[in-house]
């Protein structure tokens, strides 16, 4: 696997497993899940299982920063009909990322959440026109 590059600057790896191939510990590892995955119980459980069985030991010397994704502006796109309104979708995402943080913490992996989706929600509440842009 290769490192991804933008205009000659290193910004990360194209696959998570590559991160560990070179050995050594990383101070921080920023991660996010596919947008809908934390919002659905079945896919959330699959991610939790992967954290449990694979990533926890590899991440134990790093602080994980989970980048909380955000619900879609438009409802019923990308097979998201079951996720409801933006607010309902966002509530489910927050719950999902909190479950990820909780498990990683239980497994001894320092973990924080970058509440990007929650901030998007706050923007929507205060200035929906800005949020839509």
C-alpha positions as CSV (number, residue, x, y, z in Angstrom):
1,X,0.0,0.0,0.0
2,X,1.0,3.6,-0.5
3,X,0.8,6.8,1.3
4,X,-1.7,9.3,-0.3
5,X,-0.2,12.5,-1.5
6,X,-1.7,15.9,-2.3
7,X,0.6,18.3,-4.1
8,X,3.6,16.6,-2.6
9,X,2.4,16.7,1.0
10,X,1.8,13.5,3.0
11,X,-1.8,13.5,4.3
12,X,-2.3,9.9,5.2
13,X,-2.7,6.3,4.0
14,X,-5.1,4.9,1.5
15,X,-5.9,1.9,3.8
16,X,-5.9,1.6,7.6
17,X,-3.8,-1.6,7.6
18,X,-1.0,0.3,5.8
19,X,-0.8,2.6,8.7
20,X,0.7,-0.2,10.8
21,X,2.9,-1.8,8.2
22,X,5.8,0.5,8.8
23,X,5.9,-0.2,12.5
24,X,6.1,2.3,15.4
25,X,3.4,4.2,17.2
26,X,1.4,7.1,16.0
27,X,0.6,9.9,18.4
28,X,-2.9,10.4,16.9
29,X,-5.0,8.4,14.5
30,X,-8.0,10.2,13.0
31,X,-10.7,7.9,11.8
32,X,-14.2,8.0,10.5
33,X,-16.7,5.4,9.4
34,X,-18.8,5.4,6.3
35,X,-21.5,8.1,6.8
36,X,-24.4,5.8,7.5
37,X,-22.6,3.0,9.3
38,X,-22.6,4.4,12.9
39,X,-26.3,5.3,12.5
40,X,-27.5,1.7,12.0
41,X,-27.2,-1.0,14.7
42,X,-26.1,-3.8,12.3
43,X,-23.2,-1.8,10.7
44,X,-22.3,-0.2,14.0
45,X,-21.9,-3.7,15.6
46,X,-19.7,-4.7,12.7
47,X,-17.4,-1.7,13.3
48,X,-17.4,-2.4,17.0
49,X,-16.4,-6.0,16.2
50,X,-13.5,-4.8,14.0
51,X,-12.3,-2.5,16.7
52,X,-12.5,-5.4,19.2
53,X,-10.8,-8.0,17.1
54,X,-8.2,-6.0,15.0
55,X,-7.7,-2.4,15.7
56,X,-7.7,-2.2,19.5
57,X,-4.3,-3.8,19.9
58,X,-2.8,-1.8,17.0
59,X,-4.1,1.5,18.3
60,X,-3.2,1.0,22.0
61,X,-0.2,3.4,21.8
62,X,-2.1,6.1,20.0
63,X,-4.9,8.5,20.8
64,X,-7.8,7.9,18.4
65,X,-9.7,10.9,17.2
66,X,-13.1,9.8,15.7
67,X,-14.3,12.3,13.2
68,X,-18.1,12.3,13.7
69,X,-19.7,12.4,10.3
70,X,-23.0,14.3,9.7
71,X,-26.5,13.5,8.3
72,X,-27.4,14.3,4.8
73,X,-28.8,17.7,3.9
74,X,-31.5,16.0,1.8
75,X,-33.5,13.2,3.2
76,X,-34.0,9.9,1.4
77,X,-30.8,10.0,-0.6
78,X,-28.2,7.2,-0.9
79,X,-30.5,4.6,0.6
80,X,-31.0,6.6,3.8
81,X,-34.8,6.5,3.9
82,X,-34.8,4.6,7.2
83,X,-32.6,7.2,8.9
84,X,-35.2,9.9,8.9
85,X,-34.7,13.6,9.1
86,X,-31.3,15.2,9.4
87,X,-31.9,15.5,13.1
88,X,-32.8,11.9,13.5
89,X,-29.9,10.8,11.4
90,X,-27.5,13.0,13.4
91,X,-28.8,11.6,16.7
92,X,-28.1,8.1,15.5
93,X,-24.6,9.1,14.3
94,X,-23.8,10.7,17.7
95,X,-25.0,7.5,19.4
96,X,-22.9,5.4,17.1
97,X,-19.7,7.4,17.6
98,X,-20.2,7.4,21.3
99,X,-20.5,3.6,21.2
100,X,-17.2,3.5,19.3
101,X,-15.5,5.8,21.8
102,X,-16.9,3.8,24.7
103,X,-15.6,0.5,23.4
104,X,-12.2,1.8,22.5
105,X,-11.9,3.4,26.0
106,X,-12.9,0.1,27.6
107,X,-10.2,-1.6,25.6
108,X,-7.6,0.9,26.8
109,X,-7.3,3.0,23.7
110,X,-7.4,6.7,24.4
111,X,-10.2,8.1,22.3
112,X,-11.8,11.5,21.6
113,X,-14.5,12.5,19.2
114,X,-14.2,15.5,16.8
115,X,-17.9,16.4,16.9
116,X,-18.1,17.7,13.3
117,X,-21.6,16.4,12.7
118,X,-22.8,18.0,16.0
119,X,-21.3,21.3,14.9
120,X,-23.1,21.1,11.5
121,X,-26.3,20.5,13.4
122,X,-25.7,23.6,15.5
123,X,-25.1,25.7,12.4
124,X,-28.4,24.3,11.0
125,X,-30.2,25.4,14.2
126,X,-28.7,28.9,14.1
127,X,-28.6,29.6,10.3
128,X,-30.2,27.1,8.1
129,X,-29.4,29.0,4.9
130,X,-25.7,28.9,5.8
131,X,-26.0,25.2,6.6
132,X,-27.5,24.5,3.2
133,X,-24.6,26.2,1.5
